[in-house]
Amino acid sequence: MGSSRPASGTMALSASIASILLVALVAATPGSPFQPLLPLDDQPSGPLRWLAGVVGLDRLAAGALATVGIVAVAFAAIAFLLVLRAAWRAEVSARTVIGLAIAYHVVVLFLPLLFSRDVYSYAYYGKIAATYHANPYVRTPADFPTDALAAFVGPKWFATPAVYGPLFTLLSSLVARIVESVAGAIVAFRLVAVTASLGTIAIVARLVARERPERSAFAVALIGLNPVVVFQSVSSGHNDLLVMLSIAAALALVFAGRELPATAVLALGTLVKATAAVPLVLLIAVAVARRSKGERGRALLAHVAVAGGIGLAFALPFLQREDPSLGMIELAKHEGWLAPSRFFRRLLDALSGDTLGVVARIAFPMLVLAAVFLVARALVRRGGTVTPFALGAGWGWGLLFLMLLGPVLLPWYVTWVLPLAWLLPSVPRAVIIGASSALTVSQFTAEPGRFAAAYDANLFWGHYVVTPVVIGLLVWLSIDLLHRVRSGAPLEDEPREVAASSR
């Protein structure tokens, strides 16, 4: 058995490399179904574009190219599972996985923008603040229709004010001051994404090597070799990677016994996207609960002062009466095509003649709050015995429920919880892997105008295959959490699982 492990590890690595290369070649082909609307000066070029021509991808008809794209993302999902299995069994080294992750991120730099137009919205909100000297939480791209970005922003977001945190809006305004072209903005946000992703890998690799070395390769592979991270997050320049970085950095600070700096880092992450508020609230709850009764008020005040002070400092330039929530009210109105909440809303509307769908819109946010409350209560009850392992696992549980129960579910949302997966027991860990795999194959066309049939097939696949899979994962996760809460089982992984992973 021992002699077969290197061979299976080599096969898994080879499959991962081949799958990433195939997806990259499809992505680098002119007119690829993976590409959103691109500016003329950001068309495919470079060695991958040349290689795509050599193998003849640029000579395929649109339907044939879309079919190759579907095969490529399916292959990537399968190869990802194989390499994760090999990493979990220590059939590949952490050093090899880190090197391969860096190589994959370099590959991204030779690809055009993929799958999403969100970077255009990032750049537009930055220009509203920096160039037009207006408040992007009140004004929208539609108020400045002559800007060069107007042709590229997704129609759904053209008349929508900013829904991102004020720190990220300030970063976007800085980008707007530095670069002038649309292509330059794409490069800037993708470089931010690459830096955030590699920074997360560096933090996680160092932390896991110190605290749980038998999981080092797995922890890094789940991030750095994950097609959702490489193609749908980094290649798209998504700001969720900054949230991922803040969570990883805060976790490292918690392990170092520096809770107040961890609060500060999570506050910064929340100012990029409100997602990071979940681990922030759990961190403060545990920091207060582990103090003696006489010290709890002082601890609460210290953490709230740090988080609130940082929040106010960055929010101050954008505060106004029209939307004091800075985009949160606007964001709550949106609903994603893959989200389980949308599935149940449409199902209830279909059964009730469009009258009961609102129940799902109300029930799912309540379920998120209930799940986070159960996690917080389980942690608080342990008081001073809460370890960094337990706290980090609690963050993972909370973020998983936020991702799966939220009104919007997009592939890059899985990045929030990836730095925490190595802390989690088998069920939530499997849910993370399952969600990554399902979301890898959730998108294979970006624009309906160029691939109408494939886009319709993509929607059908998402609605009736991917979303039910996600619902199944959500049910499994919920059952496991309720079992743990009722039995008093730990939220973090059990010692027997740690032992099993090292054999």
N, C-alpha and C positions, 0 to 999 in steps of 0.2 A: 504493500500500500504506500509505503514511504517513497518508493522510486517512481510511482505514478504521479505524485504531486507536482514535481517540477514540470512534467509534460503537460498536465492539465492547466497549470498556471501559465505556461507559455502559450497554450492554445487560447486561453481567455484573453491574454494581452494582445495576441495577434488578431483575434476577432474584434477587440476594442479599437485597435489601430485601423483595421480595414474598414470598420463601420464609420469611424470619424472621417476617414479619407473619402469614403463614398458620399456621405452627407455633404462634406466640404466641396466635392467636385460638382454635385448637383447645385449647391448654393452658388458656386462660382460661374455657372453656365449663364450666359446672357438670356434674359427672359425666364429665369428659374421660377418655379412656383413658390419657392421659399422667400423670394424677394418682395418686399412691399414697393410702393412707388419710390423711385430713386431719382435724385437730381442727375443731370447729364454728366457732371464731373465726379460722380461716385458710382460709375458703372463698373462691372466686374473687370479686373485686370490682374496682371501679375502671374506668378507661376501656376497657381491653381486654375486660373482662367485658361492658360496655355494647355495644361494637362487635360482639362475638360474637353478642349478642342481636339487633342490628340486621340482621346478615346471615343470621340464622336458624339458627345452629349449635345453639342451645339447644333448638330444636324438632325436631331430627333424632332418629330412633330410635337405639338404642345401636349396632346394626350399621352403620348409615349413618355415624354419627359416627366409629366405628372405621375405616371405609373412608377417610373424609376425612383422618383422622390418618395413615394409611399413605401416602396421596398427598402429604401435607404433608412427611413426613420424606424421602420419595423426592425430592421437588422440592428440599428443602433440600440434600440430598447433591449433586444435579446442579448447583444454583446455586453451591454452594461450589467445585466443580471449575472452573466457569466464571470465578468471580472470582479464584481462585488463578492460573488461566491468564493472565488479564488483568494481575494484579499482577506475575507473573513477566516478562511482556513489557513492563512499564512503561507499560501502557495506562491505569493509574490511579495516582494519586500516593499516597505514604506518608501525607501529611496527610489526604487523603480517607479512606483506610482507617482511620487512627487515629480520626478523628471518627465514622465509622460504627461502629467497635468500641465506643466509649464509648456511643453511642446504643443499641446492642444490650444492653449491660450495664444501662442505665437501664430498658429494657423488662423485663428480668428482675425488677426490683423491683416491677413491677405484676402479677406472676404468682404463683400458689401454688407450693408445693413440687412438683417434678416427678420422675417416674420412679423414685425411690429412697427408701427409708425410713432410710437410713444416719444421717441427722441425729438421729433418735430414739435410736439406739444411742450416738452421740456424747454426747447430752445425758444419757442414762441412766448411762453410765460416769462422767460428771462429777458427777452427783448421788450416785452410790455413794461417791465420794471426798469431796465437799464437804458433802453433807447427811447421809449415813449413816455417815460417818467410817470407811469400810471400804476395803479394797484392791481396786480393780476388776480387777486381774490374778489375783485369787483368787476373789472373789465375783462373782456374775452378776446380771443383772436379775431372774432367777427367785427370788433370795434376798430381793427386796423387791417382792413382787407387788402391793402395794396402791398403788404409785406411779402417778400420773396417766399416766406414759409407758408403763405396762405394756400398754395397749390398742393402742399404735402400733408398738412394736418388731416387726420381722420375726420370725416364729416360729422361723426358723433360728438367730437370734442371741439369743433370749430366755434360753437357758441357757448362753451362751457368755461367757467372761471377755473383757476388753479385748484387742484385737489391734493396737492402735495404739501409737505411741511415747509415752514418758512426758511429753515436752514437750506433745504434743497432749492428753494426758489432763489435764495441769495446766491447759491452756487451756480444756478442757471443764469442769473443776471451777470455773474462774473464771466461765464463762458461767452455770453452775448457781447461783452466788452472786449474780449480777447480775439474772437473769431468773427468774421463777417459773412462767410458763405454758408450755405446750407450743408455742403459737404464737410466744411470745417467743424460745424457743430456736431455732425455725426461722429467724426474722428474724436472730438473732445470727450463726448459722453461715453464712447466706447473705451477710451483710454481710462476714464474714471472707473468703468465697470471692470476692466482687466485688472487694474490696480486693486480694487476692492476684493475681487475674487482671489487673486494671488495672495493678498494680505490675509484674507481669511484662512486660506490653506496653510500659510506660514504659522499663524497663531494656533490653529487646530493641530497641526503636525507636532509642534513643540509641546503643546499642552498634553496631548494624548500620549506622546512618547514618554513623558514624565509620569503621568498618572495611571495610564493603562496601556503599556506598550504593545500588548498583544492585539490591540485594536487599531494601531497606528495606520496600517495600510488600508483597512476598511474605512476609517474616518476620513482619510484624504481622498480615497477613491470615490466615496459617495458625493463629494463636492467636485473634485478636479476632473474626474472621468465621466461625469454625469452629462449626458447630451442636453438635458434641460438647462443646465448651467452654461455649457459651452455655446450652444447654438441659440437657445431661446432667451437667454439672460445676458450673457456677455456680448454675443454678436448683435444683440438688440440694444445694448447700452442701458439696461434697465437699472433704475435706482434702488430696486429691491436688494441688489448686491451690497449697497451701502448699509442697509438694514442688517443684512447677514453679517457684515464686518463688525458692526456695533455689537451685535449679540455675541459673536466670538470673542471680541476684545473684553466685553463685560464679564463673560464667563471666566476668562483667564484672570481677571482682576479678583473675582470672587474666590477662585482657588488660591490666589495670593493673599487672601484675607483683607482685601481693600474694597470694602463695600461702598463707601461714599464715592470713590472714583468710578466704580461700576455703575452707580446710579447716574453719575454725570454722563458716562458714555451712552447708557441707554436713553437718557434724556435727549442726547444729540441724535440718536437713531430715531427716536419718536418725532423729532423735528425734520427728519427726512420723510418718514411715513409713519402714520399713527400705529402701525403694527407693533412697533417696539414697546408700546405702552403696556402690553401684556406682561412681558418679563419684568418691566419696570415696576409695575404694581406688585407682582409677586415678590420681587426683591425687597421692596420696602416693607411689605407685610411680614416677611420672615425676619428682616433686620430689627423690626420692632418687637416681634413676638419672642425672640430669643433673649431680649433684655429683661431684667427684673422689672417688676411693676413700677417701681419708682423712677426707672430710667427710660421707660417706653415713650413718654411724652417728649423727652429731649431727643431721643433717637428719631422719632417721627418728624419732629421739627427740622432736624438737621437734613434728613433726606428730602423732605418736601422743599426746604429752602434751596438746596442744591438744584433739584430738578426744576422747580418753579423759577428760580433765578435765571437758569440757562434758557428755559423756555421763553420767559419774558424778554430777555435780551435779544433773541432772534426774531420774536414775533412783533416786537414793538414797531418796526418800520411799516408793518402791514395791518395793524389794528385799525378797525373802523366799525361803525355801527351796522352797516348793511349786512355783513356776514362776520360776526365776531368769532365764529367757529373756524375761520380760515380754511374753508373748503370742506369741512367734515359734513356739514348738512347737505351740501351738494353731492358729495360722494355717496351718502346714504341713499340717494335717489337712483343710483345706477345698479344694474343687475347684469351679471355675466352669463354667457351662453352655456358654460359648463357647470355652473354652480348647482348643487343639489337643491338649494332653496328655489331656484327658478324652475327646476323640474317639478317640484311639488306644487308650486304656485300654478303652473300651467295645468297640472293634473287636476287640482282642485277646481280651477276655473272650468275645465272641460266637463267635470262631473256636476257642477252646480250652475252652469250657465253664466260664467264670469262673475260670480258673487263671492265665492269663498277663497279665492286666490290670495286675498289680503291676509288671510290667517297665516299662511306660510311666511309672508313678509314680516309678520309680527313674531311668530313663534321661533324662527331661526335665530334672530338676535338674542331672544330670551334664552335659547339653548346655549349660545356662546357664553353668555353671562353665567348661566348655571354651571357649565363645565369649568370655567375659570374659577368660580366660587368653590366648587368641590376640590379642585387642585389646591387652591389657597388654604382651604380649611385643613386638608390633609397635611400640608406643610406646617401650618401654624400650630397644629396639635402636637407636632413633634418638638416645638419650642427650640430649646438650646441644642437639641440633638440633630438638628437639620445639618447635613453635610453639604459641601459644594456639589457633590454628585446628585443628591436629592433635589437641591434647588435648581440646578441646571436641567435635570429631568422634568421638574415641574414646569419650567419654561417651555420645554419641548411639548409636553401635553397641551398646555394652553395655546401655543401657536398652531399646533395641529388642528385643534378644534376651531380656532379662528379661521384657518385656511379652508377647512372643509365645510363649515357652517356659514361662512360669510356670503353676502349677496353676489360677490364676484369671485370667481376662481379662474386664475390664469396660470400657465405653466411656470412662470418665473416666481410665483408665490411660494413654491416649494422650497426656495432657497432660504426662507426665514428659519426653517427648522433644521436644516442640514448640519450646522455645526454642533447640534445637540444630540444627534442620533446615536452616537456611541455611548451615551449615558442611559439610554432608554431600554426597557425590557423588550422581550421578543415581539409582542403584538404591535405597539406603537412604532417600533423599528421597522417591522414588516410593512406597516401602513405607509411609512415614509418611502420605502423602496417601491411599494406598489403604486403610490401616487406619482413618483418620479417616472416610472415606466409608462403608466397610463398617460401622463401628460406629455411624454416624449412623442407619443403617436397621436396626440390630440390635434396637432396642426401639421398639415402638409401642403396647404396653400394659403397664401397671404392676401391675394387680391382677387375678388370675384370677377372683375372686368376682364382679366386675361385667361382665367381658367374657370369658367362658369360651372361646367359640369363637375369638375374636381372639387370646386368650392362647395357646391351643393352636397356632394358626397361627404366632404369633410364635416359639414354641419350635421348631416344625418348620423355619421359615425360618432361625432361628439355627443349629440343628444341621446342617442339610443344604445351606445356601447360604452363610451368613456364615462359619461355621467352615472349610469347604473353601477359601473365598477367602483366609482368614487363613493357612491351611496353605500355599497357593500362594505367598503373599507371604513366608512364612517360608523356604520352599525357595529362592526367588529370592534372598533376602537372604543365606542361608547360602552359596550358590554364589558370590555376589559377594565375600563376606568371604574364603572359601578362595582364590579367585583372587587377591585383593589380597595375602593373606599369602604365598602361594607366589611371586608375581611381584615382591613388594616394592613394589607400588603404594601410594600414600599413602591413608590412611583419610579424609582431608579431600578437598574437591572440587578437581578439577584446574583449572589456569589456563584451559584451553580452555573449560571449562564456565562459568567466570566471564565470559570474553569473550562467550560465546554469549548469556548472560542479559542482557547490556547492549546487545545490538543491537536 
